[in-house]
């Protein structure tokens, strides 16, 4: 227990929380943007996976991690548009369409992995690149803070930056206002001349791009390879974090940190003699618990209004 | 009504045809001899008795999860926890098959009940969270899939593991708990009887009982159902519990019928297949076996293709995704439907 406490209160632990939070945070922001526009994006999981794979494959062939990142994000964003096409134009139920895209991504990436790497498990035979770590000049020399946030993967910094950018986009730009109007009441938005479908397409594309950033971090930052189904539910956890964070970018950030904490904690507890299975359950159980508490609270508020 | 079902048949057929076409295009893109590979894919399941058996065997668990998903989808609940329920049902049946000491027939029956109960508990959790606190059953059932996978692996690893075997497998199931197999060299087993009963039960329940009626009404329009006095919160709960029981029973049947030890290291993925099947069958229990047989055909065909050609079996995921997308796309062929309606109206007009 003492070992655990010492580990938990060390600055490296805080740094590891930020590291494991990164993919969840990106996906959560993606969930916020889509949900505020009135389109539930349950394909976040698949979008992350596709981007993780594309990033590795493209970076191996071009020799540049950044080109890999751009391609991964572009493909994930295109998947968002595809989801939009089926939901908005062909009127597919968006949840079922999301499930279809997730299935396609899970097995499709394995299919493609075999073609490019001749392996159905991991991409280690590919010489893929990683997104570099960045150091913040002055902060890295401050004793505790430096160890926590002084040196992190570039995408981790970008994810923190994205919280602000998404907030400004949603609440301080005309397009953000239109996006929220569409999600609030599509008919009212339509009546004042906003093209509902166009805004929702844009929201899904942005949502896909954000999920793609998270996926790319998994395969090109967190580790340096792609392995089958490596997202292991982070896209779904993001949906829970989004609900927990009250559909707000900053709330989503705090909720993501909470899930990152659970994730990091489970990594540490594996060194103790707790069966690994229980430790691995923690993030999912906490998600479930948080979801129940949040929904219960929300229901109470609604009742007290009546 | 007749026109509607004819239209649905045409639409589903066309969606499947288009999906196969896209699957073929993918094959052409990646294979050196695409025609041959695709031939193996389409004819594979019929090339030997063993494969024909494998094809029907594979349809059994798929039918169970298809039924489970149909039940919750009928109630308009997006509970996709069949994956975890199936898995925990298999673990519970394994537990009963190893730890209990009972005479032959009764042992198997008790093990099946263990599976169904475990599955229903797994279905109860998201159902309760939804009916009590309005927590999204979609997210909670997805989370629970991971929880039950880990929980099941914990039970197998720490309590039922056979330490004399190098691989991570459970102790052998007692012979009294086996579901008898017949028609060797296939592994067809008595679980098929359980399956047929289950299909009939689900159909009877959904279309011939008051509870089933409440489920369907809640699924069609929750608010309308509530205003007409249907206790929707309890419908939300029992539809998910029953669905969990069916999925858990499926896991138990699969374990006792096919396997002699528990040997899965990951969830076998039948839960999400159940979603595809429920969509193909329009949530109708009597059509679920048809959807399951079709999906099993694709799966076995893909395995045969992977064995004899340079295309891997994951190709089939493209076909599955296109099928879900097109079958559920309301606007797909809606112009054709419109013309059908128009033609009928004109015929009525000229007749009168």
Interface residues (C-beta under 8 A of the other chain):
Chain A: X42 X86 X89 X90 X91 X92 X93 X95 X96 X97 X99 X100 X101 X103 X104 X106 X107 X108 X110 X111 X114 X115 X120 X232 X233 X236 X237 X239 X240 X243 X275 X277 X278 X280 X281 X284 X285 X287 X288 X291 X292 X294 X295 X296 X298 X299
Chain B: X30 X78 X80 X125 X129 X132 X133 X134 X135 X136 X138 X139 X140 X142 X143 X144 X146 X147 X150 X151 X153 X154 X157 X158 X272 X275 X276 X279 X312 X314 X315 X316 X317 X318 X320 X321 X324 X325 X326 X328 X329 X330 X331 X332
